[in-house]
Amino acid sequence: MAYKVLTVRMPKNIVNEISNLSSDENVEKSVLLRQLLSLGLKQKRVQRAIAKYKTGKISFGKAVELSGVDYRAFIDEMKKTGEITRYSKRRLLEEVKDL
């Protein structure tokens, strides 16, 4: 995988926390930061998909696709936020089958 350099300004407390985690996990800071960014991006994709689904801008199937997780994981994430699907179980399974 090709990497590109990205410069970011961060508050000292976050830099300190990154340093501590890096030491605790015995990994380089750059590796840890890539892992953290990857986790954060995944979470953001799911949140964005839920928000668009909630407002009716996209269907459940499209929300699952946009989130980047499978439909069961997406439903679990929706439950965590208190959201539920707008479909019956049968309709939901039909739509997910088409993914």
N, C-alpha and C positions, 0 to 999 in steps of 0.2 A: 504494500500500500504506500502510495506517495504521500508525504506530509508537506504541509505548508505552515510557515511560521505565522503566528498570530500574537500580537502584543495586546495585553489587557491590563488595565489598572484595577487593583483590588484593594479593599480596606485591609488594614494590618491584621485585624482579627481573623479574617478569612485566610490570609496568607499563613498566619500562625497555625490555624487549624489544618490547612493543607500540609504544612511541614510536619505537624504531629502525626497525622494519618499516614503520611509517606514513611515516616520512621517506624511507626507501629506495624505497618504492613510490609515493611522492607521492600518498597518499590520506589522507583524514581518519581519525582514530582510530576514530570511530564506524563508518565504512564498513568499515574493516579488522576491527573486532570483530564486525560482523555476518557478514562473510565467514568468519572463523575459527569462530564459533559454528555457522554453517551446515555447515561441513566437519566439525566435531566431532559435531554431532547426526547427520549422515549416518553417520559412523563408528560412533557409539553404537548406532544402529538396526541396523546390520549385525551388530555384536558381540552385541547382544541376541537377534537372530533366530538366529544361529549357536548361541548357548548354549541357547536353547529347543529348537532342532532336535536338537542333540547329546544332550540329556536325554530326547528322545522326547516332549516336551510338545506339539510341533506337527509337522505334515508338512513336507516339503520345499517344496511349493507355498505353504503358509501362511508359511513362513520367508522365501521370496522376496518375498511380498507385504508382510510386516512390515518387511523390510529397506529397501524403497523403491528397490531397484535391479533391473535385469533379471536373469534366471536365470543368464546367462553370467557377469555381473559377480559375482553371489553365489557361484557355484562358484569363481571366481578368488579371492574373499575367503576362502572355506573352505580352499582350497589353501594360502593364506598362513599360516593358523593350524594347518595340518596335519590339518584335518578333511576327510573324504571323505563322500560321500553314502552312505546306507544302501540305496540302490536300484541295480538294474541300469540300464544305459544306456537300455534300452527302456522300463522303468517310469518312469524319470525324464522321458524325452521325452513319455510319455503324460500325466503329471501336469502338466508345464509347458504342454502344449498346451491344457489346460483353463483356464489363467490368462487 
